[in-house]
Structure formats: C-alpha cells, structure tokens
Amino acid sequence: MDARPGRIEAFGTVTMPDALWDRTKKISAVIAPMAAQTTVGRVAVDAAALSLGISRRQVYVLIKRHRDGTGLLTDLVPGRSSGGKGTARLSSEVEDLVREMVRKQFLTRQKRSLAAVYLDVVGACRLRQLPVPARNTVEQRIRALSPVEVGRRRGGPQAVRSLQSAGGDVPVIGRVLEQVQIDHTVVDVIVVDERERRPIGRPYLTAAINVFSRSLVGMVVTLEAPSAVSVGLCLVHAATDKRPGLESLGVDVQWPMSGKPRQLYLDNASEFTSEALRRGCEQHGIELAYRPPGRPHYGGIVERVIGTAMQQVHELPGTTFSNPAERGRYDSDRMAMLTLHELEKWLTLAVATYHGSIHSTLGQTPAGRWAEGVEKTGTPAVVSNARAFLVDFLPVMRRTLTRTGFVIDHVRYFSNSLKPWISRRSTLDPFLIRRDPRDISRIWVLEPEGHACIEVPYQTMANPAVSLWEHKRAVARLHERGVTQVDEAALFRMIEQMRQITDTASRTTKRMRRDAQRRALAPQPTTATRPPSTPNGALPTLMDALQEAVEAARLNPADARTLFNLATYKQDDAEQIHYAVSLFLELGIPLDFHHTTQTEAGLQDLD
C-alpha cells in the first residue's frame, strides 16, 4: 500500500478485459483451495493442471503466488504466455471468437453438436484471417463451462434440476463466513434530529447475517434509501474490526464477528446487481450469489433475524409498529425521542443480547456457534484499510480528462496529481472514476496504468461539501426556473439558498429537518473547504425578518404579510425577493402578494 496521502492501490479490477478476468476467476477457484492445504499431492496437482490447461510446474507456481499474495483475486492474474507446452496459446482475438461462437451456436435450445460448432469456428477464423484452433481446444473451452449453465441454456430449467439441491432445500453451510446474507428494511420507529429533537421520519437498516452461526457480522443505519453504497458500507462494517466503532458509540460489549465473507447471498434488487459491487466482490474474493426467483425461503435467514429485531423495536418510544391497525391511536411522532445515533447504539446492544441468546434452530447461542467455527477454521482475516475497501464498492463512471481536470454533473474537479496526464490526454482513454454519493466534494480517479486511485477534490475549494441528492435537487430547481445551461456557480448558489431555507423551515417541516440531519450525518470531507460568502451582504437581515414572519404566520396570516412586506421593502435585488417568495411557498404558507409591488417580480419569476 502506497503511503502517500490521497492514494489507494488499485489492481485494474475494472480495466481488466472480461476474458482475462474470467480466466483469473477460474484459476482462483481451482488454486485457492489447494493453497489453503498444508501439503498438496501430485494427483491433485495433475487434476488442477488438466482442469486449467497448464503444466504441473505452473500449478505449483500459482499455489506459491496465492500463499505469498494478499488474498486478492488479482494475485493470480495470468502473465503473457510464452507459448510453452501445456499453456493456453490462443490469441485474444481467437479466444474472443471461440467464446462468441460457443455462446451463439452451442449454448442454444437447438443443441448443436460439437462437430457442427467447430466447423463454424473454422469458417469464422478463415473469414477473419485468424489462426484456426484445434478441435480439442474448442472442446476444452466447452468442458470448462458450468454444467448448470450449459444445461439451462440447452435444455431449460427442468434439465438442470438434478444438478441443484434436491427438494428446493437451501444448501447446508458448514463454515464461518462461508455465506453471508444481506438485506434492507425500514426501521419501525421515528427518529428525531440532533439539534431540535423533533421527528424526521424512519431510517433504513442494512444487515449482514452469517448463515453458519446466525450472527450479525455487519449493520448500517442510515437516512438514505437502500443503494449500492449502503451495501458497501455494510460490507465495510462486516469486514473490519468493530472495536473502534463500539468505542465511538460508548458501548461496552463484545462483537467479535468480523471478516470478509466467502459468498454474499442477495436478492435481485438493483443495488445488489451494480458493476461496482460485482467487481469489488470479485477483487476481494467474495462470490456473489442471488436468490432464485420464486424461492423466497432461500433468503429467509436474514429476513427472520431482521423480523426479530423489528419486534424488539416496537418496544421503543416513537415506534410505528408493523401496520396502522396495530399502531391504533398511538402518536408515533409525538412520542419519538431517539436520535439516529441513539438508535444505532440501542441496536448494537440488542445485537449483543441476540448473540448471547439461545437460537431455536442452532440449539446454542450465535456467539457460541461462531466461536466453534473459528476454533475449527481459524480467525477470519479482517480488512485493515476501511477507506480503500469502501472505494472498491463505490459507483463507477467514466469521464474524459480536460485541461482543467474533470467535469461531472456541472462540477469541476482538479488536483496537481492530474498534471502528468493532461499533456497527453488526447492519447488516453476515458478515466474510471468512483464517487461517494454522500459527499461529492471529492472523487477517486484510477490511474491510466491502473495501479492506484487518486483523490481529486473540487477545483473551487470554497464550494461546500454536498451530497448527490442535494445536487440533483438543486439542478431540478434551476430547471424549474427556466435555467437550461447550468453552471457551477449558479448550482452552488442554489444549494446555499436551499440550505438556508431548510435551516429556517426545520422548526416546522419534518422533511426539511430530515434533510438537515442527512447533511449532518454525511462523511466529513478531507479537502479544505470554507463557507461561501453571503451575496450582497443582505441575506442575514432578510433571514431575520423572515424568521419573524414564519412565526407570525402560524397565528395570523395578516401579520405575516405585513412582516413580509417590511422584509422586502426597497429590495432591488430580484434574487433576494425571489428567495423570500420561495421561502413562504416552500413552507406552504398562502399569502396574498398582489398588494405589494416589490413581490410581483418574484412571483413572475416563480411562474
């Protein structure tokens, strides 16, 4: 790991060609179990060599590389073939052609024979003037395919029933972290904001369950709707040592369940099928498996644990219960008193209690089951660099480098680290970029060589750190005002105005209190920022007057109209007047503006 700040080692997980990536995954599936053994017999080595189409010596080399490596999939990336005996000597063009012909001609319901498919391969190679592979080479490529996939493509789902678990039962899990199930739910309790302690709505829980021990290995509570980032944060919590987090919560409990899972078992929601999650899991040797459609019991373990937790949540003040009928006349908003931080602390204590309780299926506690598994297989390895681990799971985008850096969604990013590539940017492909939606003040840019990710901040350091949802809402507001060409300055002015509206309205509007709390919970930026200056120096005075108007509007709309007129008296700045009108409309306060000439421009602008 490079010690320089703002730099995270990368291994080409996104830039690697699919053919090479698939080949590496196949090698890892064969070599990793062998490398875990103390001694490896010749019979096993010969079988591995036959399966991978390589020599016995290369199998030993791969085993050594795996043992000496970091445990990542890219430790076993094949080098360039020397053309020696026993190695895969096809060029990438021929490999791609063979794979395409097998997919289009062999993996079909027509069930074409190997001989017919090979004749098609020969014809296609001659047409493109490529070397013709031997028939046994094509046969080896077909034999290397998954029997279940081949059977399903050529015979349909019923043809592979015998290859899957009988009776639709979930396969037995026999090791710690062999399979981890992840799912989301809305927590059945209203939380309050940190400042006013007024209700802001229900949060979301993302939980990771170790199937072997039925223990929770990861948990994240957020105000954000479930997304790929939620999954990444939950994986970070599962794979890292939990003691620092427990200390920051002020909780004195034991939570030893940590480590990278061997398999993630998920449903088919969009946040579980992203490119970032797939490549991130493959890079870290985590297999992705999805629940079969029509078989909900396959994911029942995580759902049962979450359901048990929600039953306990119903004992908390501010609970919404499971449905309106069960809630009855209970006023959840009025009774709410827990902040998000306090709810997370309570859930952590509940998890510790659950781990120490007898599980009806296991006949023992989840903590005891975990300890037994660790005693047999050893303590799982944990992730030491949580930030680098999370970056591997952030959403991916591609952008072209310009003289001034990168432009993403109307925002410019620049760092001196980009200067070596700006002069030769015309010869470079679009860069691979990752961005945390909770804080878009920085991005992570993969070097053209693919060795590391560089942290790149805003080009304008004065711009505040914002989340992607704030950014999108500001762009939408500008479009509503008729602004077709959004520039960065106008965008951040709008964000600042919206934040001031939120701060003013947080005493009356639950949605805006929630927005303010989401900003407060966003990760702190590492780049230096300073608050933007107030335009024309007039906004604080206007804000004070509008504060009084908002309070008066609750009692007497006529008083509110009078104070509004005073607040906007002799205001020549259309933006200031527009802001005042926007504030009242945002709060849903009906006012008769037709008596005031100063506000007519503001209303026309809104229309």
C-alpha positions as CSV (number, residue, x, y, z in Angstrom):
1,M,0.0,0.0,0.0
2,D,1.4,3.4,-1.0
3,A,2.0,5.6,2.0
4,R,1.3,8.8,0.1
5,P,-2.0,10.5,1.3
6,G,-4.9,10.5,-1.2
7,R,-3.6,7.4,-2.9
8,I,-5.1,4.0,-2.8
9,E,-3.5,1.0,-4.5
10,A,-5.6,-0.5,-7.4
11,F,-5.2,-3.6,-9.4
12,G,-7.1,-3.0,-12.6
13,T,-10.3,-4.6,-11.4
14,V,-12.4,-2.5,-13.8
15,T,-10.0,-2.1,-16.7
16,M,-9.1,-5.8,-17.0
17,P,-10.6,-7.4,-20.1
18,D,-13.5,-9.8,-19.4
19,A,-11.7,-12.7,-20.9
20,L,-8.7,-12.3,-18.6
21,W,-11.0,-11.6,-15.6
22,D,-13.0,-14.8,-16.2
23,R,-9.8,-16.8,-16.7
24,T,-8.4,-15.4,-13.4
25,K,-11.6,-16.3,-11.5
26,K,-11.4,-19.9,-12.9
27,I,-7.8,-20.2,-11.8
28,S,-8.7,-18.8,-8.3
29,A,-11.5,-21.4,-7.9
30,V,-9.0,-24.2,-8.5
31,I,-5.9,-22.9,-6.8
32,A,-7.3,-21.2,-3.7
33,P,-8.5,-24.5,-2.0
34,M,-5.2,-26.1,-2.8
35,A,-3.1,-23.2,-1.4
36,A,-5.1,-23.5,1.8
37,Q,-3.8,-27.0,2.4
38,T,-0.5,-27.7,4.2
39,T,0.6,-30.2,1.5
40,V,-0.7,-30.8,-2.0
41,G,-0.4,-34.2,-3.6
42,R,0.7,-34.9,-7.1
43,V,-2.7,-36.3,-8.0
44,A,-4.4,-33.0,-7.0
45,V,-1.8,-31.0,-8.9
46,D,-2.3,-33.1,-12.1
47,A,-6.0,-32.7,-11.8
48,A,-5.7,-28.9,-11.5
49,A,-3.3,-28.8,-14.4
50,L,-5.7,-30.7,-16.6
51,S,-8.6,-28.5,-15.5
52,L,-6.8,-25.3,-16.2
53,G,-4.9,-26.5,-19.3
54,I,-1.5,-25.7,-17.9
55,S,1.6,-27.6,-16.8
56,R,2.2,-29.2,-13.4
57,R,5.0,-26.7,-12.7
58,Q,2.7,-23.7,-13.4
59,V,0.2,-25.1,-10.8
60,Y,3.0,-25.1,-8.2
61,V,3.9,-21.5,-9.2
62,L,0.3,-20.4,-8.8
63,I,-0.1,-22.0,-5.4
64,K,3.0,-20.2,-4.3
65,R,1.7,-16.9,-5.7
66,H,-1.5,-17.3,-3.8
67,R,0.2,-18.1,-0.5
68,D,2.6,-15.2,-0.8
69,G,0.0,-12.8,-2.1
70,T,-2.6,-10.5,-0.3
71,G,-5.6,-12.8,-0.7
72,L,-7.0,-10.8,-3.7
73,L,-8.2,-12.3,-6.9
74,T,-5.7,-10.3,-8.9
75,D,-2.8,-12.2,-7.2
76,L,-3.4,-14.9,-9.8
77,V,-3.8,-12.9,-12.9
78,P,-2.0,-14.8,-15.7
79,G,1.0,-13.3,-17.3
80,R,1.7,-13.3,-21.0
81,S,2.0,-16.8,-22.3
82,S,5.4,-17.8,-23.6
83,G,3.8,-20.3,-25.9
84,G,5.2,-23.3,-23.9
85,K,3.6,-26.7,-23.9
86,G,0.5,-27.1,-21.8
87,T,-0.4,-23.4,-21.8
88,A,-3.2,-21.6,-23.4
89,R,-1.7,-20.3,-26.6
90,L,-4.7,-18.8,-28.4
91,S,-4.5,-15.1,-29.2
92,S,-7.1,-12.8,-27.6
93,E,-8.9,-12.4,-30.9
94,V,-9.2,-16.2,-31.4
95,E,-10.3,-16.6,-27.7
96,D,-13.0,-14.0,-28.2
97,L,-14.2,-15.6,-31.4
98,V,-14.4,-19.1,-29.8
99,R,-16.3,-17.7,-26.9
100,E,-18.7,-15.9,-29.1
101,M,-19.3,-18.9,-31.3
102,V,-19.8,-21.2,-28.3
103,R,-22.3,-18.8,-26.9
104,K,-24.3,-18.3,-30.1
105,Q,-24.1,-21.8,-31.6
106,F,-23.6,-24.2,-28.7
107,L,-25.5,-22.7,-25.8
108,T,-28.9,-22.8,-27.5
109,R,-32.0,-24.9,-27.4
110,Q,-31.1,-26.2,-30.8
111,K,-28.5,-28.4,-29.1
112,R,-25.9,-28.3,-31.9
113,S,-23.1,-30.9,-31.8
114,L,-19.5,-30.1,-31.0
115,A,-18.6,-31.0,-34.6
116,A,-21.0,-28.6,-36.1
117,V,-19.9,-25.8,-33.8
118,Y,-16.2,-26.5,-34.6
119,L,-16.9,-26.2,-38.3
120,D,-18.5,-22.7,-37.6
121,V,-15.4,-21.7,-35.7
122,V,-13.1,-22.8,-38.5
123,G,-15.2,-20.9,-41.0
124,A,-15.2,-17.7,-38.9
125,C,-11.5,-17.8,-38.3
126,R,-10.7,-18.2,-42.0
127,L,-13.1,-15.4,-42.9
128,R,-11.2,-13.1,-40.5
129,Q,-7.8,-14.5,-41.4
130,L,-7.1,-15.7,-37.9
131,P,-5.3,-18.9,-36.9
132,V,-7.6,-21.9,-36.7
133,P,-7.6,-23.6,-33.2
134,A,-7.5,-27.3,-32.9
135,R,-10.8,-29.2,-32.2
136,N,-9.7,-30.4,-28.8
137,T,-9.0,-26.8,-27.9
138,V,-12.6,-25.8,-28.6
139,E,-13.8,-28.9,-26.7
140,Q,-11.7,-27.9,-23.7
141,R,-13.4,-24.4,-23.7
142,I,-16.8,-26.1,-23.7
143,R,-15.9,-28.6,-21.0
144,A,-14.8,-25.7,-18.8
145,L,-18.3,-24.2,-18.8
146,S,-20.6,-24.6,-15.8
147,P,-22.7,-27.8,-16.3
148,V,-25.7,-26.0,-14.7
149,E,-25.3,-23.0,-17.2
150,V,-24.9,-25.4,-20.2
151,G,-27.9,-27.4,-19.2
152,R,-30.1,-24.4,-18.6
153,R,-29.2,-22.8,-21.9
154,R,-29.6,-26.0,-24.0
155,G,-32.4,-27.8,-22.1
156,G,-34.2,-25.2,-19.9
157,P,-34.6,-25.0,-16.1
158,Q,-36.0,-28.5,-15.7
159,A,-33.0,-30.0,-17.4
160,V,-30.7,-28.9,-14.6
161,R,-32.9,-29.8,-11.6
162,S,-30.8,-32.9,-10.8
163,L,-27.7,-30.7,-10.7
164,Q,-29.1,-28.5,-8.0
165,S,-30.1,-29.1,-4.4
166,A,-32.9,-31.6,-4.2
167,G,-36.4,-30.6,-3.0
168,G,-35.6,-26.9,-3.2
169,D,-33.7,-27.0,0.2
170,V,-31.1,-24.4,0.9
171,P,-27.6,-26.0,0.7
172,V,-26.0,-26.6,4.1
173,I,-23.4,-24.1,5.2
174,G,-20.6,-25.6,7.3
175,R,-18.1,-22.8,7.9
176,V,-17.8,-19.4,9.4
177,L,-18.4,-16.7,6.7
178,E,-19.0,-19.3,4.1
179,Q,-22.2,-17.5,3.2
180,V,-23.4,-14.1,4.4
181,Q,-26.9,-12.8,3.5
182,I,-27.6,-9.1,3.2
183,D,-31.0,-7.3,3.1
184,H,-32.6,-4.0,3.9
185,T,-35.6,-2.8,5.8
186,V,-37.3,0.3,7.0
187,V,-36.9,0.5,10.8
188,D,-40.3,0.7,12.5
189,V,-39.5,3.8,14.7
190,I,-39.5,7.5,14.2
191,V,-36.2,9.2,15.0
192,V,-35.5,12.8,15.9
193,D,-32.9,15.3,14.7
194,E,-29.8,16.0,16.9
195,R,-30.4,19.8,17.3
196,E,-34.2,20.3,17.8
197,R,-35.0,16.7,18.8
198,R,-38.1,16.8,16.6
199,P,-39.3,13.9,14.4
200,I,-37.6,13.4,11.0
201,G,-39.0,10.1,9.9
202,R,-38.0,6.4,9.8
203,P,-34.4,5.3,9.0
204,Y,-33.2,2.3,7.0
205,L,-31.3,-0.7,8.3
206,T,-28.9,-2.8,6.2
207,A,-27.9,-6.0,7.9
208,A,-25.5,-8.8,7.1
209,I,-26.1,-12.2,8.6
210,N,-23.5,-15.0,8.8
211,V,-25.6,-18.1,7.9
212,F,-23.4,-20.6,9.7
213,S,-23.8,-19.0,13.2
214,R,-26.9,-16.9,12.6
215,S,-24.9,-13.9,13.9
216,L,-24.9,-10.4,12.6
217,V,-21.5,-9.5,11.1
218,G,-22.4,-6.1,9.7
219,M,-25.0,-3.4,10.3
220,V,-25.6,0.1,8.9
221,V,-28.4,2.5,9.9
222,T,-28.9,5.5,7.5
223,L,-31.5,8.1,6.4
224,E,-30.6,7.2,2.8
225,A,-32.8,4.8,0.8
226,P,-31.1,1.4,0.1
227,S,-28.4,1.7,-2.5
228,A,-25.1,0.1,-3.7
229,V,-23.4,2.5,-1.2
230,S,-25.5,1.0,1.7
231,V,-24.2,-2.4,0.7
232,G,-20.6,-1.2,0.5
233,L,-20.9,0.4,4.0
234,C,-22.4,-2.8,5.4
235,L,-19.6,-4.8,3.9
236,V,-17.0,-2.4,5.4
237,H,-18.6,-2.9,8.8
238,A,-18.7,-6.6,8.4
239,A,-15.1,-6.9,7.2
240,T,-13.3,-4.6,9.7
241,D,-12.6,-4.8,13.4
242,K,-15.6,-3.4,15.2
243,R,-13.9,-2.3,18.4
244,P,-13.2,1.3,17.3
245,G,-16.8,1.7,16.3
246,L,-18.0,0.3,19.6
247,E,-15.8,2.7,21.5
248,S,-17.1,5.7,19.5
249,L,-20.7,4.6,20.4
250,G,-19.7,4.3,24.0
251,V,-20.9,0.7,24.2
252,D,-19.0,-1.8,26.3
253,V,-20.0,-5.1,24.5
254,Q,-18.2,-7.9,22.6
255,W,-18.8,-8.1,18.9
256,P,-16.1,-10.4,17.5
257,M,-17.9,-11.4,14.3
258,S,-15.7,-9.8,11.6
259,G,-14.1,-10.8,8.3
260,K,-14.6,-10.9,4.6
261,P,-17.3,-13.3,3.6
262,R,-16.6,-16.0,1.0
263,Q,-20.1,-15.6,-0.5
264,L,-22.7,-12.9,-0.5
265,Y,-26.3,-14.2,-0.9
266,L,-28.6,-11.5,-2.1
267,D,-32.0,-10.9,-3.7
268,N,-32.3,-9.4,-7.2
269,A,-32.7,-5.7,-6.2
270,S,-30.9,-3.2,-8.3
271,E,-28.5,-2.2,-5.6
272,F,-27.2,-5.8,-5.5
273,T,-26.5,-6.0,-9.2
274,S,-24.3,-3.0,-9.9
275,E,-20.9,-3.2,-11.7
276,A,-19.1,-1.7,-8.7
277,L,-20.5,-4.4,-6.3
278,R,-19.7,-7.2,-8.8
279,R,-16.1,-6.1,-9.5
280,G,-15.4,-5.2,-5.9
281,C,-16.5,-8.6,-4.6
282,E,-14.5,-10.4,-7.3
283,Q,-11.4,-8.4,-6.5
284,H,-11.7,-9.4,-2.8
285,G,-12.5,-13.0,-3.5
286,I,-16.2,-12.7,-2.5
287,E,-18.6,-14.8,-4.5
288,L,-21.9,-13.2,-5.5
289,A,-25.0,-15.5,-5.4
290,Y,-28.6,-14.5,-6.0
291,R,-31.8,-15.8,-4.6
292,P,-33.6,-17.9,-7.2
293,P,-36.8,-16.3,-8.4
294,G,-39.9,-17.9,-6.9
295,R,-38.0,-19.3,-3.9
296,P,-38.2,-16.7,-1.2
297,H,-37.2,-19.2,1.6
298,Y,-33.7,-19.1,0.2
299,G,-33.2,-15.7,1.8
300,G,-35.3,-16.4,4.8
301,I,-32.5,-16.4,7.4
302,V,-31.7,-12.7,7.1
303,E,-35.3,-11.8,6.9
304,R,-36.2,-13.8,10.1
305,V,-33.4,-12.1,12.0
306,I,-34.5,-8.6,10.8
307,G,-38.1,-9.5,11.7
308,T,-37.0,-10.5,15.2
309,A,-35.1,-7.2,15.6
310,M,-38.2,-5.2,14.4
311,Q,-40.4,-6.9,17.0
312,Q,-38.0,-5.5,19.7
313,V,-38.0,-2.1,18.0
314,H,-41.8,-2.0,18.7
315,E,-41.0,-1.5,22.4
316,L,-39.2,1.8,21.7
317,P,-40.8,5.2,22.0
318,G,-41.9,6.5,18.7
319,T,-42.4,3.1,17.1
320,T,-44.8,2.9,14.1
321,F,-45.5,-0.8,14.7
322,S,-45.9,-3.1,11.7
323,N,-49.1,-1.6,10.4
324,P,-51.7,1.2,11.1
325,A,-54.1,-1.3,12.7
326,E,-51.5,-2.4,15.2
327,R,-50.5,1.2,15.8
328,G,-54.0,2.3,16.6
329,R,-54.2,5.8,18.1
330,Y,-50.6,5.8,19.2
331,D,-48.9,9.1,18.1
332,S,-45.5,8.0,16.9
333,D,-44.3,11.5,16.0
334,R,-45.2,12.9,19.4
335,M,-43.7,10.0,21.3
336,A,-40.4,9.9,19.3
337,M,-37.3,10.7,21.3
338,L,-34.3,8.7,19.9
339,T,-31.8,10.3,17.5
340,L,-30.2,8.2,14.8
341,H,-27.0,7.9,16.8
342,E,-29.0,6.7,19.9
343,L,-31.0,4.2,17.8
344,E,-27.7,2.8,16.4
345,K,-26.4,2.5,20.0
346,W,-29.6,0.7,21.1
347,L,-29.4,-1.7,18.1
348,T,-25.8,-2.5,18.9
349,L,-26.9,-3.5,22.5
350,A,-29.8,-5.5,21.0
351,V,-27.3,-7.4,18.7
352,A,-25.1,-8.2,21.7
353,T,-28.2,-9.6,23.6
354,Y,-29.2,-11.6,20.5
355,H,-25.7,-13.1,20.1
356,G,-25.9,-14.3,23.8
357,S,-29.4,-15.9,23.5
358,I,-30.1,-19.5,22.6
359,H,-31.1,-19.8,18.9
360,S,-34.0,-22.2,18.4
361,T,-32.6,-23.7,15.2
362,L,-29.0,-24.0,16.4
363,G,-29.7,-25.1,19.9
364,Q,-27.0,-22.8,21.1
365,T,-26.1,-19.1,21.1
366,P,-24.9,-17.5,17.8
367,A,-21.8,-16.3,19.7
368,G,-21.1,-19.9,20.8
369,R,-21.6,-21.2,17.3
370,W,-19.2,-18.5,15.9
371,A,-16.6,-19.5,18.5
372,E,-16.9,-23.1,17.5
373,G,-16.4,-22.3,13.8
374,V,-13.4,-20.1,14.5
375,E,-11.8,-22.8,16.6
376,K,-12.1,-25.2,13.6
377,T,-11.1,-22.9,10.8
378,G,-9.1,-20.1,12.5
379,T,-9.9,-16.4,13.0
380,P,-11.1,-14.8,9.7
381,A,-8.9,-12.1,8.2
382,V,-10.2,-8.6,8.6
383,V,-9.7,-5.5,6.4
384,S,-7.2,-3.1,7.7
385,N,-7.8,-0.1,5.4
386,A,-11.6,0.5,5.5
387,R,-11.4,3.5,3.2
388,A,-9.7,1.6,0.4
389,F,-12.1,-1.3,0.9
390,L,-15.1,1.1,0.5
391,V,-13.7,2.8,-2.6
392,D,-13.7,-0.6,-4.3
393,F,-17.5,-0.7,-3.9
394,L,-18.4,2.9,-4.8
395,P,-20.4,3.6,-8.0
396,V,-18.3,3.7,-11.2
397,M,-18.4,6.3,-14.0
398,R,-16.1,7.2,-16.9
399,R,-15.0,10.7,-17.9
400,T,-12.5,12.3,-20.3
401,L,-9.7,14.4,-18.9
402,T,-9.6,18.1,-19.9
403,R,-7.1,20.9,-19.4
404,T,-8.9,21.9,-16.2
405,G,-9.5,18.4,-14.8
406,F,-12.8,16.6,-14.9
407,V,-16.4,17.9,-15.2
408,I,-19.0,15.7,-13.6
409,D,-22.6,16.9,-13.4
410,H,-21.7,20.6,-13.8
411,V,-19.0,20.4,-11.1
412,R,-15.2,20.7,-11.8
413,Y,-12.6,18.6,-10.1
414,F,-8.8,19.2,-10.2
415,S,-5.6,18.1,-8.5
416,N,-2.0,18.6,-9.2
417,S,-1.8,14.8,-9.4
418,L,-3.5,15.1,-12.8
419,K,-0.9,17.3,-14.4
420,P,1.3,14.4,-15.8
421,W,-1.6,13.1,-17.8
422,I,-3.1,16.4,-19.0
423,S,-0.4,16.9,-21.7
424,R,-1.1,13.5,-23.2
425,R,-4.8,13.4,-22.5
426,S,-5.6,13.1,-26.3
427,T,-4.0,9.6,-26.3
428,L,-5.7,8.4,-23.1
429,D,-9.0,6.6,-22.8
430,P,-11.7,8.0,-20.5
431,F,-10.7,7.6,-16.9
432,L,-12.5,5.4,-14.5
433,I,-13.9,7.4,-11.6
434,R,-15.6,6.4,-8.3
435,R,-17.7,8.8,-6.3
436,D,-19.4,8.6,-2.9
437,P,-23.0,9.9,-3.3
438,R,-23.0,11.1,0.4
439,D,-20.2,13.5,-0.3
440,I,-19.4,14.6,-3.9
441,S,-16.7,17.1,-2.9
442,R,-14.0,14.6,-4.0
443,I,-13.7,11.7,-6.5
444,W,-11.4,8.8,-6.8
445,V,-9.7,8.5,-10.2
446,L,-8.0,5.4,-11.4
447,E,-4.5,6.0,-12.9
448,P,-4.1,5.1,-16.6
449,E,-1.7,2.4,-15.5
450,G,-4.3,1.0,-13.2
451,H,-2.0,0.8,-10.1
452,A,-3.7,3.3,-7.8
453,C,-6.7,5.6,-7.2
454,I,-6.0,9.3,-6.8
455,E,-8.2,11.5,-4.6
456,V,-9.3,14.6,-6.6
457,P,-11.2,17.4,-4.9
458,Y,-13.3,20.3,-6.1
459,Q,-11.5,22.7,-8.4
460,T,-13.1,25.6,-6.4
461,M,-12.2,24.8,-2.8
462,A,-14.7,27.4,-1.5
463,N,-17.6,25.2,-2.6
464,P,-19.2,23.3,0.3
465,A,-19.3,19.5,0.5
466,V,-22.7,18.4,-0.7
467,S,-24.4,15.1,-1.2
468,L,-25.7,13.8,-4.6
469,W,-29.3,14.2,-3.6
470,E,-28.8,17.9,-2.7
471,H,-27.0,18.4,-6.0
472,K,-29.8,16.7,-8.0
473,R,-32.5,18.7,-6.2
474,A,-30.6,22.0,-6.9
475,V,-30.3,21.2,-10.6
476,A,-34.0,20.4,-10.8
477,R,-34.9,23.7,-9.0
478,L,-32.8,25.6,-11.6
479,H,-34.5,23.8,-14.4
480,E,-37.9,24.7,-12.9
481,R,-36.8,28.4,-13.0
482,G,-36.0,28.1,-16.7
483,V,-32.3,27.8,-16.5
484,T,-31.3,25.5,-19.3
485,Q,-27.5,25.9,-19.1
486,V,-26.5,25.1,-15.5
487,D,-23.1,26.4,-14.5
488,E,-21.2,25.6,-11.3
489,A,-21.6,29.0,-9.7
490,A,-25.4,29.1,-10.1
491,L,-25.6,25.5,-8.9
492,F,-23.8,26.1,-5.6
493,R,-25.7,29.4,-5.1
494,M,-28.9,27.4,-5.3
495,I,-27.6,24.8,-2.9
496,E,-26.8,27.5,-0.4
497,Q,-30.2,29.1,-0.7
498,M,-31.9,25.7,-0.3
499,R,-29.8,25.0,2.8
500,Q,-30.9,28.4,4.3
501,I,-34.5,27.5,3.5
502,T,-34.0,24.2,5.2
503,D,-32.4,25.8,8.3
504,T,-35.3,28.2,8.6
505,A,-38.0,25.6,8.0
506,S,-36.5,22.9,10.1
507,R,-38.7,24.0,13.1
508,T,-41.9,23.4,11.1
509,T,-41.3,20.8,8.4
510,K,-40.3,17.2,9.0
511,R,-38.9,16.6,5.5
512,M,-36.5,19.6,5.9
513,R,-35.4,18.5,9.3
514,R,-34.6,15.1,7.8
515,D,-32.7,16.8,5.0
516,A,-30.7,18.8,7.5
517,Q,-29.9,15.7,9.5
518,R,-28.8,13.8,6.4
519,R,-26.3,16.6,5.7
520,A,-25.1,16.4,9.3
521,L,-24.5,12.7,9.0
522,A,-22.6,12.9,5.7
523,P,-18.9,11.9,5.9
524,Q,-16.6,14.7,6.7
525,P,-14.6,15.9,3.7
526,T,-10.9,15.6,3.7
527,T,-10.4,18.5,1.4
528,A,-10.2,22.0,2.8
529,T,-13.4,23.9,2.4
530,R,-14.7,27.2,3.7
531,P,-18.3,28.5,3.7
532,P,-19.3,30.7,0.8
533,S,-19.9,34.3,1.4
534,T,-23.4,35.8,1.6
535,P,-24.3,37.6,-1.6
536,N,-24.6,41.4,-1.3
537,G,-24.4,41.0,2.5
538,A,-28.2,41.5,2.7
539,L,-29.4,37.9,3.3
540,P,-28.8,37.7,7.1
541,T,-31.1,40.7,7.7
542,L,-33.7,39.3,5.3
543,M,-33.4,36.0,7.1
544,D,-34.1,37.6,10.5
545,A,-37.2,39.3,9.2
546,L,-38.5,36.2,7.6
547,Q,-37.9,34.2,10.7
548,E,-40.4,36.6,12.4
549,A,-42.8,36.3,9.5
550,V,-42.7,32.5,9.6
551,E,-43.5,32.5,13.4
552,A,-46.3,35.1,12.9
553,A,-47.8,33.1,10.0
554,R,-48.8,30.4,12.4
555,L,-51.1,32.7,14.3
556,N,-52.2,35.4,11.9
557,P,-51.6,35.4,8.1
558,A,-52.2,39.1,8.0
559,D,-49.3,39.8,10.4
560,A,-47.1,37.5,8.2
561,R,-48.0,39.5,5.1
562,T,-47.1,42.8,6.9
563,L,-43.7,41.5,8.1
564,F,-43.1,40.1,4.7
565,N,-43.7,43.5,3.1
566,L,-41.3,45.1,5.6
567,A,-38.6,42.4,5.0
568,T,-38.7,43.1,1.2
569,Y,-39.1,46.8,1.4
570,K,-36.8,48.6,-1.1
571,Q,-35.2,45.4,-2.1
572,D,-34.0,45.9,-5.6
573,D,-32.2,42.6,-5.9
574,A,-34.6,40.2,-7.7
575,E,-32.7,37.3,-6.3
576,Q,-33.4,38.4,-2.8
577,I,-37.1,38.9,-3.5
578,H,-37.3,35.6,-5.2
579,Y,-35.7,34.0,-2.2
580,A,-38.3,35.5,0.1
581,V,-41.2,34.3,-2.0
582,S,-39.6,30.8,-2.3
583,L,-39.3,30.5,1.4
584,F,-43.0,31.2,2.1
585,L,-44.1,28.9,-0.7
586,E,-41.7,26.2,0.4
587,L,-43.4,26.3,3.9
588,G,-46.8,26.1,2.4
589,I,-48.0,29.5,3.8
590,P,-50.6,31.1,1.5
591,L,-50.0,34.8,1.1
592,D,-51.8,37.5,-0.9
593,F,-48.9,39.1,-2.7
594,H,-50.9,41.2,-5.1
595,H,-50.9,44.2,-2.7
596,T,-47.1,44.5,-2.8
597,T,-45.2,45.8,-5.8
598,Q,-41.9,44.6,-4.6
599,T,-43.0,40.9,-4.7
600,E,-44.6,40.9,-8.2
601,A,-41.3,40.4,-9.8
602,G,-40.6,37.5,-7.5
603,L,-43.9,35.8,-8.3
604,Q,-43.4,36.3,-12.1
605,D,-40.0,34.7,-11.8
606,L,-41.5,31.8,-10.0
607,D,-44.1,31.4,-12.7
